[in-house]
């Protein structure tokens, strides 16, 4: 059985919680900025489309995808009251094992930040074989990963809020 390919950033807007009153930090890698800035812009557009105020979105840039972990940790430490942090990056495979080390480091690092700070840290990092695949996922035929990251942030914030009503 083959998996049916679809545009992953397509969703049903009526199924997304209202983001009014939510706050999100976005950490964006400057490396491969043609890709990452497109994803950043799509994330902001999606968050505001679902009710988040632009003043409740804080954007910070880091040099590369490896620095997303440090940026997310700084954001969790110094930007009080954030409900989630979206990390946006793009790592394109080259001729060396550098790709594998960067991808593993970022994946593990962002998971640790999320657990340490008990805040959703959204993995909006493309890990592609080539620039063409990255472009296809940053507004091309496969949609925009920035949209997916924003929707994931809203849903995870809503999930976290649902636990605050449980009796202790």
C-alpha positions, 0 to 999 in steps of 0.5 A, a space after each residue: 500500500 502506498 501512502 497518499 501524498 497530500 499538501 500537509 499544510 491544508 487543514 480545516 480552519 473551523 477545527 482550529 481553536 481560537 488563538 486570541 489571548 495566546 502568545 507564541 515565540 518564533 525562533 528562525 534560522 537565518 541559514 537558508 533564509 529563502 526557505 526559513 523566512 517564507 516559513 516564518 511569514 506563513 506561521 505569522 499569517 496563520 497565527 493571526 488568521 486564527 485570532 492571535 494578535 501580532 503583539 503576542 508574537 515575538 520573533 528572534 533570529 539565530 544564525 543557523 538551525 543548530 542554534 535553534 535550541 539555544 534560541 528556544 532556551 533563551 526565549 523560554 528563559 527571558 520572554 515571560 508568559 509565552 504559551 509555545 515556541 515555534 522553531 523554524 529552520 532548514 537543513 539540506 543534506 550535503 556531501 558529508 555527515 554534517 547533516 546527520 549531526 545537525 539534525 540529531 542535535 536540533 531534534 534532541 535539543 528542542 525536545 529537551 527544552 520543551 521538557 525542561 520548561 514544560 512549554 510546547 516547542 514546535 519542530 518546524 525544521 525541514 530536513 531535506 535532500 536538496 534545495 528543490 525539496 525545501 522549496 516545495 515545503 516552504 510554499 511550493 507544491 507540498 504547502 508550507 511547513 510554517 503553516 503546519 508549525 503554527 497550527 501545531 502550536 495553537 493545538 498544543 497550547 489548547 491541549 496544555 490549557 485543558 489540563 489546567 482544569 483538572 482537579 489536583 
